Amino acid sequence: MQQPQKVPTNTNIPSDMKSEVKSDKTSEAWARYNLHEVEEQFDFGSQADTKKFRFYVEGIRCASCVHRLEELPQKNKSILLSQVNFGLKTLELQVDKQLHLGDLGQVIENMGFHPTPLNKDNSILDARKKENRTDLKRIGVAAAVAGNQMLFAVPLYAGLQGDLASIFKWISFTLFLPLLFYSARGFYHKAWSSLKSRQLNVDMMIVVALWSGFIFSSYSLLTGGEELYFDSTASFIFLILSARYFLKKYQERFAAKDIMSEMFLREIFDVEEEGIHRTVTFDKIKVGAHLFLKRGQTLPCDAVLACEDSEFDLSFLTGEAYPQKKQKGDLIRAGSRLLSQEATVVCETENAQTQLANLLNSLAQKQKNKSTYQNLSDIIAHRLTFTVFAIAGLFFLFTVQESGIEAFKRSLALITIACPCAVAFGTPLAQSMGLRRALEKGYFIRSSDVFEKLDQVKKIVFDKTGTLTSSQLKFIKSYPENISDEVKAIILGLEKNSVHPVAVSLKNTWASLNPAAVENLHEISGFGVEGTVDGKIYRLGRSSTTEDENLQVDLTVDGRREAYLFFEEELRTEAKSLVQELYKQDMQVMLLSGDRRQRALEIARQLEIRPAAVHSDQSAESKQAVIEKENPCLYVGDGLNDLQALNAAYVSFAVRGPFEATYQVCDVFAPQKDLSAVVEMLEISRQVYRVIRGNLLFALVYNSIGGVLALSGYINPLMAAVLMPISSVLIISHTVWRMK
């Protein structure tokens, strides 16, 4: 069994203390980690009464692995939290103070996994490299065995007889042993773990096929028989190991390329470091470097503006659509996009230490949890494993007296060719490629579950303001026509903290005025804002009596209307074509708005949305209630004002909003896209679904036909060992081809 990683060399463990920390259940290798001076190097926790440890866990391959590890708190009350990152193959445990690192490592190892504790000096990459080296060595041995087996098998197939044939057979037997006892060790660990948890998995079928082929071939060799399967079984194991390694490497490549790397994949930056001008990628920018931004470039690090005034678009971070002017010396956060012609900034932090990087890493963690599709594939694989074992066993029992050794050969051929490896390979690969493709197109997806959910959606609900309409309003008139500067200042004071399009429009229109001081300023959900000035209560919000075709906002003082403000809003240019395209796809389209009925119906008329599908006069709470009633639906809204409705929707899609708040509740966030992104995202999800469904259908048909032919005697164990990996190769190739 693989040993845990070595304790860091800077840790001194007195030999007389080893026996003190070792318990009856914890091996000496793990007991060393119970020492306080060792354990504290691996404790990532910040709370006084708990500890937090991270492990890199070899052997996580399916949903049952994740489930067994994440149910640890149910088995031990001292384990408070157990969270698996399937993509990175890491396990994070939060435990009570009395529970020790070494004891945890022993528990995980006893479950059939190979845990490696992670500290700040021992990265996931280091542990992954170690695992990959082991995998490659096992694949290399399997390749050497399979290749040499073929060299000695060909003469036997060609009719070689006599003593030389006997020598070749014994050489084949001897060559097979390294594969049996070294290359296949990973299968044994997983099969044993499956037996302990009373579950059947793919590895158990592989072990049964491997040992059945070995025992049958050895028996045939000892009794002078001609049928040996050392070569085909070796090729079978080599191809399975290679297919698994390919899939794991692709998943690692996806996991290694974080979302921030994808954001700046095609960006290069001009920098000056120590008087030397260079062109570099975002990850090569160092603290203190002068960065020369061009219009349209997004800042990859926190920086200080070193030139004169410049305008930046902060919508990715704040959701605010209007430009913000920054002065020389101002701090500019990573994720800000330059709107001016050019600007010079001085890098203040490395890109990995920015708030943006932390947010994107948090999103990446959520993406790597296993989805329903993946769980479904694992369930199918488990059930198929049980079915194949049952059929093979029953077939052997009912035919062994009549057919003898032929019954065993056919049962072995069935177990070999019907091994459901391909079922487990295709789904995670398709989802990984789907997430990558979506990210490249500018979509931030919280979980791969969104692909399945979007495929099930037949109803789409749009918020109006800031979603179907432009995020900017134009102030066109007021009543009375001439409002005093004093009243304007009070209105600006009421709106000073708001990012609603009404507030933005007023701030831009009356930019020369300073906001008045407003006391008790607060928002009234679904209406507007309210505050006190000189003992009078001022309220600014939507009108309850408007008959104007434009958006109307009322200003009241102590309940009396003092002024009316009118704004013009425009539909997004792509809104009507989007609605028509959704109708062509047999989608139900609904409109949700806080506007009065007349105004909401006018917008619906322009978009050709049926009046019965329009919900007007909606507050934030009532929007949430409508969404809950209409679920399962896709809600497309504005992350600034629709967080409650977004959170309630079966699938939520935000077109803008502050990144940190929006991605926490939203399934898909597309801050740099227009409304046509809805159709594009639907197409990506359908493509992922089609690939997964096609893979599952192909695997089931392939295995069914192969199983029937094996039981009928048309496919012998040798042919089965060759045909089984072909199905995995075909599914992987199909997935890569369709998802490119």
C-alpha positions in Angstrom: 0.0 0.0 0.0 1.3 3.5 -0.9 2.8 5.3 2.1 1.7 8.8 3.0 3.9 11.7 2.1 7.0 12.2 4.2 6.9 14.6 7.0 8.7 17.9 6.0 12.4 17.7 6.6 12.4 20.8 8.8 10.3 18.9 11.3 12.1 17.0 14.1 10.3 14.1 15.6 12.0 12.6 18.7 12.3 8.9 18.4 11.1 8.4 22.0 7.8 10.2 21.2 6.8 8.0 18.3 5.3 5.3 20.5 3.3 8.0 22.4 1.4 9.2 19.3 0.9 5.8 17.8 -2.5 4.2 18.5 -3.8 0.7 18.0 -5.6 1.8 14.9 -3.1 4.3 13.4 0.0 3.1 11.7 3.4 4.5 12.7 3.7 6.3 9.4 0.5 8.2 10.0 0.9 8.5 13.8 3.8 10.9 13.3 1.3 13.4 11.9 -0.4 13.5 15.3 2.5 15.4 16.8 1.6 19.0 17.4 4.7 20.5 15.8 3.9 18.4 12.7 0.2 18.9 12.6 0.2 22.6 12.9 2.1 22.9 9.5 -0.9 21.3 7.8 -3.7 23.2 9.7 -5.3 25.8 7.4 -8.0 26.7 10.0 -8.4 30.1 11.4 -10.7 29.2 14.3 -9.5 28.4 17.8 -11.8 25.5 18.4 -11.5 23.7 15.0 -8.8 22.5 12.6 -8.9 22.4 8.8 -6.9 20.0 6.7 -6.6 19.3 3.0 -5.7 16.1 1.3 -4.9 15.2 -2.2 -6.7 11.8 -2.6 -5.7 9.3 -5.2 -8.4 7.0 -6.3 -11.4 9.4 -6.6 -13.0 8.2 -9.8 -16.8 8.1 -9.4 -19.8 9.5 -7.5 -19.7 6.7 -4.9 -16.1 7.8 -4.0 -17.3 11.3 -3.5 -20.3 10.2 -1.6 -18.3 8.0 0.8 -15.9 10.7 1.6 -18.5 13.4 2.0 -20.5 11.3 4.4 -17.6 11.1 6.9 -19.3 13.7 9.3 -22.3 11.2 9.6 -19.9 8.5 10.8 -17.8 10.6 13.1 -19.3 13.6 15.0 -15.9 15.1 15.4 -15.7 15.7 11.7 -17.7 18.8 11.1 -17.3 19.3 7.3 -16.1 17.0 4.5 -16.0 18.5 1.0 -14.6 16.9 -2.1 -13.4 18.7 -5.2 -13.8 16.1 -7.8 -11.8 18.0 -10.5 -8.8 18.6 -8.3 -9.2 15.3 -6.4 -8.9 17.1 -3.1 -10.6 16.6 0.2 -11.1 19.4 2.7 -12.0 18.4 6.3 -12.9 20.7 9.2 -12.7 18.8 12.5 -12.8 19.3 16.3 -9.6 20.2 18.0 -9.3 16.7 19.6 -9.2 14.9 16.2 -5.7 14.6 14.7 -4.3 14.7 11.2 -2.7 11.3 11.3 -5.9 9.6 12.5 -7.8 11.2 9.7 -5.2 10.0 7.1 -5.5 6.5 8.5 -9.3 6.6 8.2 -9.1 7.7 4.6 -6.5 5.1 3.7 -8.6 2.4 5.3 -11.4 3.4 2.9 -9.2 2.3 0.0 -7.8 5.7 -1.0 -4.3 7.1 -1.0 -4.4 10.5 0.9 -1.5 13.0 0.8 -1.7 15.8 3.4 -1.2 19.2 1.8 0.5 22.2 3.4 1.7 25.5 2.0 5.0 24.0 0.8 3.4 20.9 -0.7 1.0 22.0 -3.5 -1.6 19.9 -5.3 0.6 20.0 -8.4 3.4 18.2 -6.5 1.0 15.5 -5.3 -0.4 15.2 -8.8 3.0 14.8 -10.3 3.8 12.0 -7.9 0.6 10.2 -8.8 1.1 10.7 -12.5 4.6 9.3 -12.3 3.2 6.2 -10.6 0.5 5.9 -13.3 3.0 6.2 -16.1 5.3 3.6 -14.6 2.3 1.2 -14.4 1.3 2.0 -17.9 4.9 1.5 -19.1 5.1 -1.9 -17.5 1.8 -2.9 -18.9 2.9 -1.7 -22.4 6.1 -3.6 -22.2 4.3 -6.7 -21.0 1.6 -6.4 -23.7 4.1 -5.8 -26.5 6.4 -8.7 -25.6 3.4 -11.0 -25.1 2.4 -10.3 -28.7 6.0 -11.2 -29.9 5.7 -14.6 -28.3 2.0 -15.1 -29.1 2.3 -14.6 -32.9 4.4 -17.7 -33.5 1.9 -19.7 -31.3 -1.0 -18.4 -33.4 1.0 -19.3 -36.5 1.1 -23.0 -35.4 4.4 -23.3 -33.5 4.6 -26.7 -31.8 7.0 -28.7 -29.7 9.4 -27.7 -26.9 9.9 -24.2 -28.3 6.1 -23.6 -28.1 6.2 -24.7 -24.5 9.0 -22.4 -23.7 7.2 -19.5 -25.3 4.1 -20.2 -23.3 6.1 -20.2 -20.0 7.8 -17.0 -21.0 4.3 -15.5 -21.6 3.3 -16.7 -18.1 6.4 -15.1 -16.5 6.0 -11.8 -18.4 2.4 -11.5 -17.3 3.3 -11.5 -13.6 4.6 -7.9 -13.4 1.4 -6.7 -14.9 -0.7 -8.8 -12.6 1.1 -7.7 -9.4 2.2 -4.2 -10.2 0.3 -2.5 -13.1 -3.1 -3.7 -11.9 -2.6 -2.7 -8.2 -4.9 0.3 -8.6 -7.8 -1.9 -9.7 -7.3 -4.1 -6.6 -7.5 -1.1 -4.2 -10.7 0.2 -5.8 -12.3 -3.3 -6.0 -11.5 -4.0 -2.3 -12.9 -0.6 -1.4 -16.0 -1.4 -3.3 -16.4 -4.7 -1.5 -16.0 -3.0 1.9 -18.8 -0.6 1.0 -20.9 -3.4 -0.4 -21.1 -1.9 -3.9 -20.1 -3.1 -7.3 -18.0 -0.9 -9.5 -16.2 -1.1 -12.8 -12.8 -2.0 -11.2 -14.3 -5.1 -9.7 -15.3 -6.3 -13.3 -11.8 -5.6 -14.5 -10.3 -7.5 -11.6 -12.6 -10.5 -12.2 -11.8 -10.5 -15.9 -8.1 -10.1 -15.3 -7.8 -13.0 -12.7 -10.2 -15.2 -14.6 -8.1 -14.8 -17.7 -4.9 -15.5 -15.7 -6.3 -18.5 -13.9 -7.8 -20.0 -17.0 -4.6 -19.5 -19.0 -2.5 -20.9 -16.2 -4.7 -24.0 -15.9 -4.5 -24.4 -19.7 -0.7 -24.1 -19.5 -0.4 -26.7 -16.8 -2.7 -29.2 -18.4 -1.2 -28.8 -21.9 -4.1 -26.8 -23.4 -3.6 -24.6 -26.4 -5.8 -21.6 -25.4 -3.8 -18.9 -23.5 -5.1 -15.4 -23.0 -2.0 -13.7 -21.5 -1.5 -11.5 -24.5 -5.1 -10.4 -24.9 -5.5 -9.8 -21.1 -2.3 -7.8 -21.0 -3.5 -5.6 -23.9 -6.9 -5.2 -22.2 -5.3 -3.9 -19.0 -2.8 -1.6 -21.0 -5.6 0.0 -23.0 -7.8 0.5 -19.9 -4.9 2.1 -18.0 -4.1 4.3 -21.0 -7.7 5.5 -21.5 -8.1 6.4 -17.8 -4.8 8.3 -17.8 -5.9 10.2 -20.9 -9.2 11.2 -19.3 -7.5 12.1 -16.0 -4.9 14.3 -17.9 -7.7 16.1 -19.7 -9.5 16.8 -16.5 -6.3 18.0 -14.9 -5.7 20.3 -17.9 -9.1 21.8 -17.4 -8.6 22.1 -13.6 -5.1 23.6 -14.0 -6.3 26.3 -16.3 -8.1 28.5 -13.9 -10.9 30.9 -15.0 -8.6 33.9 -14.7 -6.2 32.3 -17.1 -9.0 31.8 -19.6 -10.1 35.4 -19.2 -6.7 36.7 -20.2 -5.8 33.8 -22.6 -5.4 36.0 -25.6 -4.2 39.2 -23.9 -0.6 40.5 -23.9 0.5 43.6 -22.0 3.3 46.2 -22.5 5.2 46.6 -19.3 8.3 48.4 -18.1 10.4 46.7 -15.3 13.6 48.3 -14.1 13.8 50.4 -17.2 13.3 47.5 -19.6 10.3 47.5 -21.9 8.7 44.0 -22.6 5.6 42.4 -23.9 4.3 39.8 -21.5 1.3 37.7 -20.6 -0.8 38.6 -17.5 0.8 36.1 -15.2 4.3 37.5 -15.8 3.4 41.0 -14.6 5.3 41.7 -11.3 4.6 44.0 -8.5 6.0 47.5 -9.1 6.0 47.1 -12.9 4.6 50.0 -15.1 1.7 48.6 -17.2 0.7 50.5 -20.4 -2.9 49.8 -21.0 -4.7 50.3 -24.3 -8.3 51.0 -24.9 -10.4 47.9 -24.3 -7.9 46.1 -22.2 -8.9 44.7 -18.9 -6.6 45.2 -15.9 -5.3 41.8 -14.6 -4.0 43.1 -11.3 -4.8 45.8 -8.7 -2.9 48.9 -9.7 -2.5 52.6 -9.1 -3.2 55.1 -11.9 0.1 56.8 -12.8 -1.1 59.1 -15.5 -3.7 61.8 -15.7 -7.5 61.2 -15.5 -8.8 58.0 -17.2 -12.2 56.4 -17.6 -12.8 52.8 -16.7 -15.7 50.4 -17.1 -16.2 48.7 -13.7 -19.4 46.8 -14.7 -17.7 43.4 -14.4 -17.0 44.1 -10.7 -19.9 46.4 -9.7 -22.6 45.9 -12.3 -22.7 49.6 -12.9 -22.9 50.2 -16.6 -21.7 53.8 -16.8 -18.0 54.9 -17.0 -16.1 56.0 -13.9 -13.4 58.6 -14.0 -10.3 57.8 -12.0 -7.7 60.3 -10.8 -4.0 60.0 -10.7 -3.0 58.0 -7.6 -6.4 56.2 -7.4 -6.4 52.4 -6.8 -8.0 50.5 -9.7 -9.1 46.9 -9.1 -8.4 44.0 -11.3 -11.2 43.4 -13.8 -11.6 47.1 -14.6 -11.7 47.8 -18.4 -10.0 50.9 -19.8 -12.3 53.2 -21.9 -9.8 56.0 -22.5 -7.3 55.8 -25.3 -4.5 54.7 -23.1 -3.4 54.7 -19.5 -0.3 53.9 -17.4 -0.7 52.1 -14.1 1.7 50.7 -11.5 1.0 47.1 -10.4 0.3 46.8 -6.7 -0.5 43.1 -6.3 0.2 39.9 -8.2 -2.8 38.7 -10.2 -3.2 35.6 -7.9 -3.7 37.8 -4.9 -6.4 40.1 -6.2 -10.1 40.1 -5.2 -10.9 39.1 -8.7 -8.7 36.0 -8.6 -10.3 35.0 -5.3 -13.8 35.3 -6.7 -12.9 33.4 -9.8 -11.2 30.6 -7.8 -14.3 30.4 -5.6 -16.4 30.0 -8.8 -14.0 27.3 -10.1 -14.4 25.3 -6.8 -18.2 25.2 -7.4 -17.8 24.1 -11.0 -15.9 20.9 -10.0 -18.6 19.4 -7.9 -20.1 16.3 -9.6 -23.4 16.9 -11.5 -26.5 14.9 -11.9 -25.4 13.8 -15.3 -22.2 12.4 -13.9 -24.0 10.7 -11.0 -26.4 9.2 -13.5 -23.5 7.8 -15.5 -22.0 6.3 -12.4 -25.4 4.8 -11.4 -25.8 3.2 -14.9 -22.2 1.9 -14.6 -22.9 0.3 -11.2 -26.2 -1.2 -12.4 -24.6 -2.5 -15.6 -21.8 -4.0 -13.6 -24.3 -5.9 -11.4 -26.3 -7.0 -14.4 -23.3 -8.3 -16.3 -22.1 -10.2 -13.2 -25.5 -11.7 -12.7 -26.0 -12.8 -16.3 -22.5 -14.2 -16.5 -22.9 -16.1 -13.2 -26.3 -17.5 -14.2 -25.1 -18.5 -17.7 -22.2 -20.3 -16.2 -24.3 -22.2 -13.6 -26.9 -23.3 -16.2 -24.4 -24.3 -19.0 -21.3 -25.6 -17.2 -22.5 -29.2 -17.0 -23.3 -29.3 -20.7 -20.6 -27.1 -22.1 -17.8 -27.4 -19.5 -14.9 -25.1 -20.2 -16.8 -23.4 -23.0 -19.3 -22.0 -20.5 -16.4 -20.4 -18.5 -14.9 -18.9 -21.7 -18.2 -17.4 -22.8 -18.9 -16.0 -19.3 -15.4 -14.5 -19.3 -15.9 -13.0 -22.7 -19.1 -11.4 -21.5 -17.5 -9.9 -18.4 -14.7 -8.6 -20.5 -16.5 -7.0 -23.4 -19.5 -5.6 -21.4 -17.3 -3.8 -18.8 -18.9 -0.4 -18.5 -15.7 1.7 -18.5 -16.9 3.7 -21.5 -20.1 4.7 -19.6 -18.0 6.3 -16.9 -15.5 8.0 -19.3 -17.7 10.0 -21.6 -19.8 12.1 -19.2 -17.1 13.9 -17.2 -15.1 14.6 -20.4 -18.2 16.1 -22.1 -18.9 18.3 -19.2 -15.4 19.5 -18.8 -15.3 20.4 -22.5 -18.7 22.1 -22.2 -17.5 24.3 -19.3 -14.3 25.2 -21.2 -16.2 26.1 -24.3 -18.7 28.3 -22.3 -15.9 30.0 -20.5 -14.1 30.8 -23.7 -17.2 32.5 -24.9 -17.6 34.6 -21.8 -20.0 32.6 -19.6 -19.2 32.1 -15.9 -21.1 28.9 -14.9 -21.5 28.0 -11.3 -22.0 24.3 -11.8 -22.1 21.8 -14.6 -25.6 20.9 -13.5 -26.7 23.9 -15.6 -26.4 21.9 -18.8 -29.0 19.4 -17.7 -31.3 22.0 -16.2 -31.2 24.2 -19.4 -32.1 21.2 -21.5 -35.2 20.6 -19.4 -36.4 24.3 -19.5 -39.3 25.1 -21.7 -40.2 28.5 -20.2 -38.1 31.6 -20.1 -39.0 34.6 -17.9 -37.3 38.0 -18.7 -37.0 40.9 -16.3 -37.6 44.2 -18.1 -35.5 47.0 -16.7 -31.8 46.5 -17.5 -32.4 43.2 -19.2 -34.8 43.6 -22.2 -34.3 47.4 -22.0 -31.0 49.3 -22.1 -29.4 49.7 -18.7 -29.3 53.4 -19.3 -32.3 55.8 -19.1 -32.6 59.2 -20.6 -34.2 62.0 -18.4 -36.5 63.8 -20.8 -38.8 66.1 -18.8 -40.3 66.9 -15.4 -43.4 68.5 -13.9 -43.2 71.2 -12.9 -40.9 72.0 -15.9 -38.4 74.0 -13.8 -37.4 72.2 -10.6 -35.3 74.3 -8.2 -31.7 73.3 -7.6 -32.5 72.8 -3.9 -35.1 70.1 -4.8 -32.7 68.6 -7.4 -30.0 68.4 -4.6 -32.4 66.6 -2.3 -33.3 64.1 -5.1 -29.6 63.5 -5.7 -29.2 63.0 -2.0 -31.9 60.4 -2.0 -30.2 58.6 -4.9 -26.6 58.9 -3.9 -26.2 55.2 -2.9 -28.3 53.8 -5.7 -27.1 52.2 -9.0 -30.6 51.9 -10.5 -30.8 53.3 -14.0 -33.1 56.2 -12.7 -30.4 57.2 -10.2 -27.6 57.0 -12.8 -29.6 59.1 -15.3 -30.3 61.8 -12.7 -26.6 61.9 -11.5 -25.4 62.4 -15.1 -28.1 65.0 -15.9 -27.4 67.1 -12.7 -23.7 66.3 -12.4 -22.8 70.0 -11.5 -24.9 69.8 -8.3 -23.8 68.4 -5.0 -26.2 66.0 -3.2 -28.0 67.3 -0.2 -27.5 65.7 3.2 -30.4 63.2 3.8 -31.1 61.5 7.1 -32.7 58.1 7.7 -32.0 57.2 4.1 -33.4 53.8 3.2 -34.8 51.8 0.3 -38.5 50.8 0.1 -38.6 47.4 -1.5 -40.4 47.5 -4.9 -41.0 51.3 -4.7 -37.9 53.5 -4.4 -36.0 55.4 -1.7 -37.0 57.5 1.3 -35.2 59.9 3.6 -35.6 63.0 5.9 -34.5 66.5 5.2 -35.2 69.3 7.7 -37.8 67.2 9.4 -39.7 66.5 6.2 -40.0 63.0 4.7 -39.0 62.8 1.0 -39.9 59.8 -1.0 -38.8 59.1 -4.6 -40.2 56.1 -6.4 -42.4 54.8 -9.2 -45.7 56.5 -9.9 -49.0 54.9 -9.0 -51.1 57.1 -11.3 -49.1 57.4 -14.5 -50.8 57.6 -17.9 -47.7 58.7 -19.8 -46.1 56.2 -22.2 -42.7 56.9 -20.7 -41.4 55.8 -17.3 -42.6 58.1 -14.6 -41.1 58.6 -11.1 -42.8 60.7 -8.4 -41.3 62.9 -5.7 -43.5 63.2 -2.6 -42.9 65.4 0.5 -44.8 64.2 3.6 -47.1 62.2 1.3 -47.9 65.1 -1.1 -46.7 64.9 -4.7 -44.3 67.7 -5.5 -42.8 66.7 -8.8 -43.0 64.2 -11.6 -39.9 62.9 -13.5 -40.1 61.3 -16.9 -37.6 58.9 -18.4 -37.2 57.3 -21.8 -36.0 53.7 -22.0 -35.2 51.8 -25.1 -35.4 48.2 -25.9 -32.1 46.5 -26.6 -31.6 46.1 -30.3 -31.4 42.3 -30.1 -34.4 41.9 -27.8 -37.1 41.4 -30.4 -35.1 39.0 -32.5 -34.2 37.0 -29.4 -37.9 36.6 -28.4 -38.7 35.5 -32.0 -35.9 32.9 -32.0 -37.1 31.5 -28.7 -40.6 31.2 -30.1 -39.2 29.2 -33.0 -37.6 26.9 -30.4 -41.1 26.3 -28.9 -40.2 28.2 -25.8 -42.8 30.0 -23.6 -41.7 33.6 -23.1 -42.8 35.7 -20.2 -42.2 39.3 -19.0 -41.7 40.4 -15.4 -41.7 44.0 -14.6 -42.1 46.5 -11.7 -43.8 48.9 -14.1 -47.5 49.6 -14.2 -49.7 47.4 -16.4 -49.9 49.9 -19.3 -46.2 50.5 -19.5 -45.4 46.7 -19.3 -48.0 45.9 -22.0 -46.4 48.5 -24.3 -43.0 46.8 -24.0 -44.6 43.4 -24.5 -46.4 44.7 -27.6 -43.1 45.8 -29.1 -41.6 42.4 -28.4 -44.7 40.5 -29.5 -45.1 38.8 -26.1 -48.7 37.8 -25.3 -50.5 40.0 -22.7 -51.3 36.9 -20.7 -47.6 36.3 -20.2 -46.9 39.7 -18.7 -46.6 40.2 -14.9 -46.6 43.9 -14.0 -46.5 45.9 -10.8 -44.0 43.4 -9.3 -41.9 44.1 -6.2 -38.7 42.1 -5.4 -40.7 39.7 -3.2 -43.6 39.3 -5.7 -41.1 38.6 -8.5 -39.6 35.8 -6.3 -43.1 34.4 -5.8 -43.9 34.5 -9.5 -40.7 32.7 -10.4 -41.3 30.0 -7.7 -44.8 29.5 -9.2 -43.5 29.3 -12.8 -40.6 26.9 -12.0 -39.0 25.0 -13.7 -38.1 28.1 -15.7 -35.1 30.1 -16.9 -35.1 33.5 -15.4 -33.0 36.1 -17.2 -32.4 39.2 -15.1 -30.2 41.9 -13.8 -27.9 40.9 -11.0 -28.1 44.4 -9.5 -31.8 44.4 -8.6 -33.0 40.8 -9.1 -31.0 38.7 -6.7 -34.0 37.3 -5.0 -35.7 36.2 -8.2 -32.4 34.8 -9.6 -31.9 32.8 -6.5 -35.4 31.3 -6.7 -35.3 30.3 -10.3 -34.7 26.7 -11.5 -32.0 28.2 -13.8 -30.9 31.8 -13.5 -29.0 33.9 -16.1 -27.7 37.3 -15.2 -26.6 39.7 -17.9 -25.0 42.1 -15.5 -24.4 42.8 -11.9 -21.7 42.9 -9.2 -19.7 39.8 -9.8 -19.3 38.7 -6.2 -23.0 39.0 -5.3 -24.3 37.7 -8.6 -22.3 34.5 -9.1 -23.3 33.4 -5.6 -26.9 33.0 -6.6 -26.8 32.8 -10.4 -26.2 29.7 -12.5 -24.9 31.6 -15.5 -23.3 35.0 -15.5 -22.5 36.8 -18.8 -21.5 40.4 -17.9 -19.9 41.1 -21.2 -22.6 39.6 -23.5 -25.8 40.8 -25.0 -29.2 39.1 -24.9 -28.3 36.8 -27.8 -26.2 35.0 -25.2 -29.3 33.2 -24.0 -29.7 31.3 -27.3 -26.0 30.6 -27.5 -26.0 29.2 -23.9 -29.0 27.0 -24.7 -27.2 25.6 -27.7 -24.1 24.8 -25.7 -26.1 23.0 -23.1 -28.0 21.0 -25.7 -24.8 20.0 -27.4 -23.4 18.7 -24.1 -26.7 16.8 -23.5 -26.7 15.3 -27.0 -23.1 14.1 -26.6 -23.7 12.6 -23.2 -26.9 10.9 -24.3 -25.2 9.7 -27.5 -22.3 8.3 -25.4 -24.6 6.5 -23.0 -26.8 5.1 -25.8 -23.8 3.9 -27.8 -22.2 2.2 -24.7 -25.4 0.4 -23.8 -26.0 -0.8 -27.4 -22.3 -1.7 -27.9 -22.2 -3.7 -24.7 -25.6 -5.4 -25.3 -24.7 -6.6 -28.8 -21.2 -7.6 -27.6 -22.7 -9.4 -24.6 -25.1 -11.4 -26.8 -22.3 -12.3 -29.3 -20.1 -13.4 -26.4 -22.7 -15.7 -24.8 -23.5 -17.1 -28.3 -19.8 -18.0 -28.7 -19.1 -15.7 -31.6 -16.7 -13.6 -29.5 -14.0 -15.4 -27.5 -12.1 -13.8 -24.5 -9.3 -12.8 -26.8 -11.6 -10.8 -29.1 -13.5 -9.4 -26.1 -10.3 -8.1 -24.6 -9.5 -6.3 -27.9 -13.1 -5.0 -28.5 -13.8 -3.7 -25.0 -11.2 -0.8 -25.0 -12.3 0.1 -28.5 -15.6 1.3 -27.1 -13.8 3.6 -24.6 -11.6 5.0 -27.4 -14.6 5.6 -29.7 -16.6 7.4 -26.9 -13.6 9.6 -26.0 -13.0 10.4 -29.7 -16.7 11.1 -30.3 -16.8 13.5 -27.3 -13.7 15.4 -28.3 -14.8 15.7 -31.9 -18.4 16.8 -31.1 -17.4 19.3 -28.3 -14.6 21.1 -30.2 
